[in-house]
Amino acid sequence: MTDIVLIGLNHTTAPVELRECIAFTPEDTLVALDQLKQEPAIDEVLVYSTCNRVEILMVTDNIPVAVDITKNFIASIHQIPLERFEGVLYHRENDDAVRHVFRVAASLDSMIVGEPQILGQIKTAYQTATQKKASALILNRLLHRAFFVAKKVRTETGIGDRAVSISYAAIELSKKIFDSLVKKKVLMIGAGEMAELAVEHLLRQKVGDLYVANRTFERGVSLAERFKGQAVRIEEIPQWLEQVDIIISSTGSSELVIRRDQVKAAMRARRNRPLFFIDIAVPRDIDPEINRLDNAYVYDVDDLQNIIEENLEDRKKEALKGERIVDEAVIRFRDWCDNLNIVPTIVDLRNKLRIIIENELTRTFPSLQQTSLADQEALQKMIGTMVNKIMHDPTRLLKMEGHHINKPVYLDLLRRLFNLDE
């Protein structure tokens, strides 16, 4: 009996310090595939390792042995005592393993539900396994179904629709204020990872000119070159308020960088064209009183975080729809596996029936050997028809949906009744 088994750890079972120790580099993965696929108890194997999880997926005919081998391999390759991480490992079998793979691929099991990166990481892991010939019939089918399920969850639910990062939430807000971000002018003040990510998101929206202001002008020039923009001096900011549409600020200054009176003057020159401020600094760079001005919009980190929390709740609701898609896919995959398991028995029984019929015909009618070629072909066709009719009901019963629990019993009885293992 062939089984699917998965063992691993993730962000819910192991702290980051332990995940770092267990993580597989690309080179480690190649070694794992080479060594584990040589084990008699492991027929197929796939390894994927990200910052939040390490999982090894296998096809085996001996689950306890395969699991023990894999645990010891992890300990050996990372030179870590098994006792240090065995307690945080989980292992799933058959339907539970299939469901787990589908949920991971669909980002239902991610730290941030709906994040798209995990699917690409699993595709890369699968590509590596196929290149090393570590994946065969069952894992090939399972992974392709996982990719299909992930796509279906993303297209039929809103699991990935709403922003769940500070930088991306800022861009989503700016889209609500401006009908289109195309050709909008952007001023980035200061530097910082979130500010730079926000600029990268904006550039993907095909915004227009980008200006960079920094207290260290040379640093501003460097950032401007990176984003193909123009560096401006920090003291020039008031005059640029008249020209730009979006301002992203993250300076680390202890004082306000942009004050209400500066923006009020700029709004007159702008003829009240909307001006959008994204204040990612702590303490804040942008005077919150600016929000009182018509067509001036200021969002700080707390505002963006509140939006993210609301969006995460919405994603969790959409995830329930995704779980239903996964459950249906697990049932279909189980039926495929069950039908795969019955094929050898059906083939064995068909062959035995054909041999019995041919032998009895030859014994009863010895002269059949001397019949014409046309008669021989007609005879073989008749034998095939007889075998098909005899096999019809047992085959239909074995393939019938909803009988997966009894199929192993039926298969065993069939093999015993017809002595197929002699």
C-alpha positions, -999 to +999 in steps of 0.1 A: +000+000+000+015+033-011+011+063+013+018+100+012+035+114+042+048+149+051+070+160+080+080+196+088+079+226+111+067+262+105+062+295+122+034+282+144+055+252+158+091+265+160+107+298+169+128+316+142+161+306+159+152+269+153+138+275+119+171+291+109+190+261+121+168+236+102+165+257+069+177+240+038+200+259+014+196+250-023+227+229-020+212+211+011+180+204-009+200+187-037+218+166-011+185+157+005+169+146-027+199+126-037+202+107-004+165+103+005+154+089-029+181+062-025+163+049+006+143+017-001+114+030+020+111+063+001+097+061-035+094+098-041+105+129-023+102+167-024+118+194-001+107+230+003+123+255+027+113+291+033+119+316+061+087+304+077+087+266+071+107+235+062+087+205+049+096+172+033+069+154+013+073+117+005+056+087-011+064+055+009+052+020+015+065+021+051+056+053+069+074+047+103+107+038+086+105+068+061+097+092+089+126+079+111+150+081+081+140+117+073+142+129+109+177+115+113+187+129+079+176+164+090+197+160+122+227+148+103+228+174+075+223+203+100+245+187+127+217+192+153+207+166+179+173+151+170+160+158+205+164+196+199+138+198+171+118+165+172+092+180+195+083+208+171+079+186+140+045+177+127+037+149+104+007+143+082-004+112+063-025+107+031-056+129+031-041+151+059-008+154+040-026+162+007-048+188+025-017+204+041+000+207+007-030+223-009-034+248+020+002+257+019+002+263-019-030+283-016-014+305+011-041+294+036-014+282+060+009+313+057+018+337+084+001+364+063-029+346+047-030+353+010+006+362+004+017+350-031+053+341-026+048+306-012+034+293-045+064+303-064+087+287-038+068+254-040+070+255-078+108+260-076+110+231-051+090+209-075+111+218-105+142+209-085+127+175-075+117+167-111+152+176-123+167+152-098+141+126-107+130+125-071+093+131-081+073+106-100+037+096-107+020+105-074+039+136-064+037+149-100+000+146-098-002+160-063+019+191-071+000+199-103-033+196-084-018+219-057-010+245-083-045+243-097-061+246-063-039+276-054-049+294-086-086+285-080-085+299-045-068+331-056-093+337-085-125+326-068-119+343-034-107+377-023-078+362-003-052+383-020-072+414-027-065+437+002-032+453+013-015+437+043+018+456+044+024+492+054+040+501+020+013+484-001-015+498+021-002+533+014-004+527-024-039+513-021-050+544-003-034+567-029-054+548-056-086+558-038-076+595-038-065+596-074-084+578-101-051+568-116-015+570-104-001+572-139+021+602-143+016+614-108+047+631-093+062+617-062+085+632-035+103+608-012+117+625+019+144+606+039+150+569+036+140+536+052+129+502+041+091+509+042+095+542+023+116+526-004+092+497-007+063+522-011+083+540-039+089+506-056+052+499-055+044+533-069+069+529-098+051+497-108+019+518-111+038+539-137+039+571-117+056+601-134+086+620-121+102+609-088+121+634-065+142+624-035+151+647-006+175+637+021+193+656+049+225+642+034+224+653-002+248+627-014+225+600+000+196+616-018+216+615-051+224+578-046+187+570-039+176+591-069+199+572-092+186+539-079+150+549-087+158+569-118+147+601-101+160+635-093+176+646-060+165+678-044+178+695-013+158+693+020+154+731+022+137+730-012+108+709+000+083+738+004+085+748-033+082+712-044+049+710-025+034+730-053+044+705-080+041+669-066+010+648-060+023+622-035+048+627-006+063+597+012+083+607+043+105+587+067+133+608+080+138+599+117+137+636+125+127+647+160+108+677+145+081+681+119+095+682+084+064+696+068+041+721+086+005+731+081+013+767+070+037+754+043+010+731+028-017+758+031+004+782+010+012+754-015-025+745-019-033+780-031-007+777-057-019+742-066-055+755-070-065+728-045-053+699-065-052+669-041-020+663-022-014+629-005+010+624+024+023+590+035+040+595+069+059+564+078+082+581+103+082+577+141+081+603+154+059+618+127+074+640+099+041+655+087+019+679+108-014+660+114-032+694+113-027+693+075-056+669+074-079+699+082-070+715+048-093+708+019-079+682-006-049+674+017-047+639+030-023+627+057-019+590+067+006+579+094+017+545+105-012+540+129-037+548+101-021+523+078-018+496+105-056+500+112-063+495+075-040+464+074-058+448+104-092+454+088-079+438+056-065+408+074-099+402+089-114+404+054-088+379+041-096+355+069-133+355+059-123+349+023-100+321+035-131+301+046-142+299+009-107+287+001-109+259+027-140+246+009-122+245-024-093+226-007-117+201+009-133+193-025-098+189-041-087+165-014-117+142-021-109+143-059-073+135-053-082+106-029-105+091-056-076+093-081-053+075-056-079+049-049-084+042-086-046+041-090-044+014-064-070-008-080-054-009-115-029-037-107-057-059-093-080-052-123-051-060-147-042-092-128-078-104-128-084-096-165-052-115-174-062-145-153-097-146-168-083-145-204-058-173-197-086-195-182-109-189-211-082-195-237-070-227-220-105-241-217-113-233-253-081-250-264-087-280-243-123-284-254-118-276-291-082-287-300-089-280-337-092-243-330-054-241-335-059-249-372-087-223-379-082-194-403-066-161-393-100-144-395-115-170-372-086-166-348-092-128-347-130-133-341-122-158-313-099-133-296-125-106-299-151-129-283-127-137-255-121-100-249-159-093-249-164-121-223-136-108-201-151-072-203-186-084-193-173-105-164-151-076-152-178-049-156-195-051-122-164-056-100-146-028-118-176-004-114-178-013-077-141-007-071-142+027-090-174+039-074-171+072-055-179+071-019-165+036-013-129+047-006-131+033+030-141-002+018-118-003-013-088-019+005-111-046+018-127-052-016-092-054-032-080-079-006-111-101-010-108-100-048-072-110-047-079-139-023-111-151-040-093-154-074-059-163-059-042-135-078-010-136-056-001-172-063 
